[in-house]
């Protein structure tokens, strides 16, 4: 796994990982969004031949992140699962038992439609609305940042941000990214089986594109 890069938010030490996650060192918390587990199984169930290797690769990246950072807590800011239960959720449940000592918090997203009993059985604490840990707030929808209190900082997902880079001979490539403002961060979708919404660099914003398993800051 390629090394993460340090990123200071207020007085908190964070690490941005090209594996599409952020480690909050002060609280030993791994933050990610839009894992959409079960999405490939959902498509196969509906007759679309998406390879299961896509899901397996996402799970392997998760295991690598946990092995590298060894977090005491994980926060997923929405869309942990894609739809109703399928066999891929059984694989997730086994993974959860292997890491049952880790606290697991989910900010419920629009795709999180499983019954409460499923989350309880897998030791996942569900937050239906924005909530706070220390100086940071968490919500699925980035629009929640509009009413964040002064001095607060909010992590969100939902948008699946991506940035376009233009090269020689008018080449245009698109990459997932971390999108920072002074008061918020929109995380890239953890699932690689997801589209992106294009964001653009603004004067007071910072963008880190994920290119070939590395983080590249967009300067203009």
Kinemage of the C-alpha trace (Angstrom):
@kinemage 1
@onewidth
@group {chain A} dominant
@subgroup {mainchain}
@vectorlist {calphas} color= white
{ca unk a 1} P 0.000 0.000 0.000
{ca unk a 2} L 1.362 3.408 -0.989
{ca unk a 3} L 2.176 5.718 1.907
{ca unk a 4} L -0.458 8.232 3.066
{ca unk a 5} L 0.307 11.937 3.269
{ca unk a 6} L -0.144 14.140 6.382
{ca unk a 7} L -2.870 16.774 6.358
{ca unk a 8} L -3.598 19.146 9.231
{ca unk a 9} L -7.231 20.118 9.894
{ca unk a 10} L -7.436 22.768 12.586
{ca unk a 11} L -5.183 21.261 15.281
{ca unk a 12} L -5.906 17.634 14.320
{ca unk a 13} L -3.444 15.286 12.633
{ca unk a 14} L -4.933 13.439 9.669
{ca unk a 15} L -3.489 11.160 7.003
{ca unk a 16} L -4.892 11.020 3.476
{ca unk a 17} L -4.610 7.580 1.906
{ca unk a 18} L -4.632 6.896 -1.841
{ca unk a 19} L -6.790 3.930 -0.824
{ca unk a 20} L -9.661 6.464 -0.593
{ca unk a 21} L -9.784 6.930 3.172
{ca unk a 22} L -8.614 9.338 5.884
{ca unk a 23} L -7.045 8.320 9.165
{ca unk a 24} L -7.692 10.742 12.031
{ca unk a 25} L -4.692 10.095 14.235
{ca unk a 26} L -5.844 11.995 17.346
{ca unk a 27} L -8.924 9.778 17.679
{ca unk a 28} L -7.514 6.610 16.045
{ca unk a 29} L -10.418 6.779 13.587
{ca unk a 30} L -10.561 5.644 9.971
{ca unk a 31} L -12.993 7.748 7.909
{ca unk a 32} L -14.416 6.690 4.556
{ca unk a 33} L -17.564 6.941 2.487
{ca unk a 34} L -19.723 5.226 -0.113
{ca unk a 35} L -18.382 1.691 0.092
{ca unk a 36} L -21.580 0.434 -1.608
{ca unk a 37} L -20.952 -3.141 -0.503
{ca unk a 38} L -23.301 -5.540 -2.243
{ca unk a 39} L -23.566 -3.403 -5.379
{ca unk a 40} L -21.853 -5.906 -7.660
{ca unk a 41} L -24.041 -8.694 -6.257
{ca unk a 42} L -27.116 -6.525 -6.824
{ca unk a 43} L -26.195 -6.082 -10.487
{ca unk a 44} L -25.504 -9.800 -10.978
{ca unk a 45} L -28.828 -10.633 -9.328
{ca unk a 46} L -30.483 -8.452 -11.950
{ca unk a 47} L -28.739 -10.146 -14.866
{ca unk a 48} L -25.751 -7.812 -15.337
{ca unk a 49} L -22.494 -9.785 -15.264
{ca unk a 50} L -20.331 -7.614 -13.006
{ca unk a 51} L -17.320 -9.671 -11.805
{ca unk a 52} L -17.239 -10.461 -8.087
{ca unk a 53} L -13.539 -9.558 -8.158
{ca unk a 54} L -14.590 -5.890 -7.945
{ca unk a 55} L -16.139 -6.476 -4.515
{ca unk a 56} L -13.239 -8.672 -3.396
{ca unk a 57} L -10.722 -5.968 -4.307
{ca unk a 58} L -12.651 -3.376 -2.277
{ca unk a 59} L -12.687 -5.690 0.740
{ca unk a 60} L -8.959 -6.363 0.367
{ca unk a 61} L -8.223 -2.616 0.392
{ca unk a 62} L -10.259 -2.335 3.578
{ca unk a 63} L -8.232 -5.076 5.245
{ca unk a 64} L -4.980 -3.394 4.144
{ca unk a 65} L -6.097 -0.060 5.619
{ca unk a 66} L -6.947 -1.685 8.944
{ca unk a 67} L -3.632 -3.502 9.016
{ca unk a 68} L -1.691 -0.328 8.269
{ca unk a 69} L -3.448 2.179 10.552
{ca unk a 70} L -4.839 -0.209 13.206
{ca unk a 71} L -7.760 2.131 14.044
{ca unk a 72} L -9.849 1.788 17.163
{ca unk a 73} L -12.871 3.189 15.347
{ca unk a 74} L -14.254 3.345 11.815
{ca unk a 75} L -16.731 5.972 10.599
{ca unk a 76} L -18.487 5.485 7.263
{ca unk a 77} L -20.281 8.631 6.146
{ca unk a 78} L -23.072 6.913 4.280
{ca unk a 79} L -23.913 4.211 1.740
{ca unk a 80} L -22.102 1.392 3.470
{ca unk a 81} L -24.377 -0.982 1.555
{ca unk a 82} L -25.967 -0.481 -1.830
{ca unk a 83} L -29.373 -2.131 -1.499
{ca unk a 84} L -31.132 -5.161 -0.025
{ca unk a 85} L -29.179 -8.073 1.441
{ca unk a 86} L -27.311 -10.492 -0.841
{ca unk a 87} L -24.444 -12.968 -0.542
{ca unk a 88} L -21.807 -10.240 -0.482
{ca unk a 89} L -23.251 -8.984 2.794
{ca unk a 90} L -22.564 -12.417 4.292
{ca unk a 91} L -18.901 -11.922 3.380
{ca unk a 92} L -18.982 -8.503 5.022
{ca unk a 93} L -20.528 -9.990 8.184
{ca unk a 94} L -17.657 -12.494 8.419
{ca unk a 95} L -15.150 -9.653 7.992
{ca unk a 96} L -16.889 -7.707 10.765
{ca unk a 97} L -16.525 -10.651 13.153
{ca unk a 98} L -12.792 -10.711 12.414
{ca unk a 99} L -12.571 -7.046 13.535
{ca unk a 100} L -15.301 -7.025 16.174
{ca unk a 101} L -13.075 -5.184 18.680
{ca unk a 102} L -13.165 -2.070 16.476
{ca unk a 103} L -15.986 0.424 17.050
{ca unk a 104} L -18.034 0.877 13.866
{ca unk a 105} L -20.198 3.955 13.197
{ca unk a 106} L -22.369 4.507 10.126
{ca unk a 107} L -24.021 7.770 9.144
{ca unk a 108} L -26.998 6.431 7.250
{ca unk a 109} L -27.023 7.260 3.533
{ca unk a 110} L -29.760 7.068 0.927
{ca unk a 111} L -28.704 3.525 -0.069
{ca unk a 112} L -28.602 2.168 3.493
{ca unk a 113} L -31.979 0.397 3.548
{ca unk a 114} L -31.228 -2.721 5.601
{ca unk a 115} L -33.284 -3.408 8.721
{ca unk a 116} L -32.047 -2.176 12.097
{ca unk a 117} L -31.638 -5.763 13.307
{ca unk a 118} L -28.945 -6.386 10.659
{ca unk a 119} L -26.832 -3.476 11.863
{ca unk a 120} L -27.286 -4.529 15.486
{ca unk a 121} L -26.298 -8.126 14.716
{ca unk a 122} L -23.082 -6.875 13.129
{ca unk a 123} L -22.241 -4.357 15.872
{ca unk a 124} L -22.713 -1.308 13.670
{ca unk a 125} L -23.949 1.798 15.439
{ca unk a 126} L -26.195 3.755 13.070
{ca unk a 127} L -26.537 7.535 13.108
{ca unk a 128} L -29.526 8.761 11.097
{ca unk a 129} L -28.417 12.382 11.036
{ca unk a 130} L -25.258 14.424 11.324
{ca unk a 131} L -23.258 13.771 14.479
{ca unk a 132} L -20.037 14.948 16.073
{ca unk a 133} L -16.872 13.456 17.561
{ca unk a 134} L -14.559 16.018 19.127
{ca unk a 135} L -14.083 18.927 16.702
{ca unk a 136} L -15.330 16.997 13.645
{ca unk a 137} L -18.848 16.447 12.342
{ca unk a 138} L -20.025 13.708 9.988
{ca unk a 139} L -22.937 13.596 7.534
{ca unk a 140} L -23.695 11.764 4.306
{ca unk a 141} L -24.874 14.737 2.256
{ca unk a 142} L -22.346 17.568 1.736
{ca unk a 143} L -25.228 20.060 1.737
{ca unk a 144} L -25.291 19.590 5.510
{ca unk a 145} L -22.149 21.725 5.586
{ca unk a 146} L -24.283 24.761 4.786
{ca unk a 147} L -25.534 24.958 8.363
{ca unk a 148} L -22.377 23.774 10.126
{ca unk a 149} L -21.637 25.930 13.191
{ca unk a 150} L -18.832 28.471 13.079
{ca unk a 151} L -15.470 26.847 13.606
{ca unk a 152} L -16.767 23.363 12.823
{ca unk a 153} L -15.438 20.962 10.188
{ca unk a 154} L -17.610 18.428 8.411
{ca unk a 155} L -16.778 15.178 6.597
{ca unk a 156} L -19.294 13.959 4.018
{ca unk a 157} L -19.658 11.746 0.953
{ca unk a 158} L -22.565 11.067 -1.408
{ca unk a 159} L -21.195 13.156 -4.292
{ca unk a 160} L -18.377 10.769 -5.367
{ca unk a 161} L -16.134 13.731 -6.308
{ca unk a 162} L -13.822 13.460 -9.295
{ca unk a 163} L -11.539 15.872 -11.115
{ca unk a 164} L -10.584 16.135 -14.781
{ca unk a 165} L -6.952 16.666 -15.778
{ca unk a 166} L -6.031 17.914 -19.228
{ca unk a 167} L -2.687 16.929 -20.727
{ca unk a 168} L -0.859 17.295 -24.003
{ca unk a 169} L -2.800 17.126 -27.293
{ca unk a 170} L -6.018 17.826 -25.408
{ca unk a 171} L -5.996 14.544 -23.483
{ca unk a 172} L -8.615 14.555 -20.731
{ca unk a 173} L -8.489 12.064 -17.871
{ca unk a 174} L -10.811 11.790 -14.884
{ca unk a 175} L -9.839 10.687 -11.375
{ca unk a 176} L -11.568 10.350 -7.981
{ca unk a 177} L -10.453 12.929 -5.435
{ca unk a 178} L -10.610 14.375 -1.930
{ca unk a 179} L -12.307 17.781 -2.063
{ca unk a 180} L -11.506 20.178 0.799
{ca unk a 181} L -12.919 23.584 1.647
{ca unk a 182} L -12.026 25.572 4.756
{ca unk a 183} L -14.893 23.944 6.674
{ca unk a 184} L -15.484 20.564 5.027
{ca unk a 185} L -14.161 17.552 3.175
{ca unk a 186} L -16.069 15.493 0.617
{ca unk a 187} L -14.504 12.054 0.467
{ca unk a 188} L -14.115 9.990 -2.702
{ca unk a 189} L -16.291 6.923 -3.016
{ca unk a 190} L -14.406 3.989 -1.503
{ca unk a 191} L -16.018 1.627 -3.986
{ca unk a 192} L -14.252 1.560 -7.325
{ca unk a 193} L -17.527 0.424 -8.878
{ca unk a 194} L -19.038 3.895 -8.801
{ca unk a 195} L -19.253 6.964 -10.979
{ca unk a 196} L -17.972 10.416 -10.107
{ca unk a 197} L -19.323 13.955 -10.116
{ca unk a 198} L -16.871 16.501 -11.498
{ca unk a 199} L -15.618 19.167 -9.100
{ca unk a 200} L -13.403 22.113 -10.001
{ca unk a 201} L -10.605 23.874 -8.205
{ca unk a 202} L -11.639 27.114 -6.539
{ca unk a 203} L -9.480 29.729 -4.858
{ca unk a 204} L -9.998 28.583 -1.264
{ca unk a 205} L -10.392 24.838 -1.947
{ca unk a 206} L -7.845 22.019 -1.994
{ca unk a 207} L -8.143 18.953 -4.216
{ca unk a 208} L -6.097 15.761 -4.060
{ca unk a 209} L -6.592 13.532 -7.097
{ca unk a 210} L -5.992 9.790 -6.747
{ca unk a 211} L -3.795 8.890 -9.721
{ca unk a 212} L -2.184 5.480 -10.122
{ca unk a 213} L -2.410 4.770 -6.373
{ca unk a 214} L -0.855 8.128 -5.496
{ca unk a 215} L -2.211 11.463 -4.283
{ca unk a 216} L -1.559 14.507 -6.446
{ca unk a 217} L -2.553 17.988 -5.291
{ca unk a 218} L -4.330 19.998 -7.979
{ca unk a 219} L -2.839 23.493 -7.937
{ca unk a 220} L -4.941 25.151 -10.642
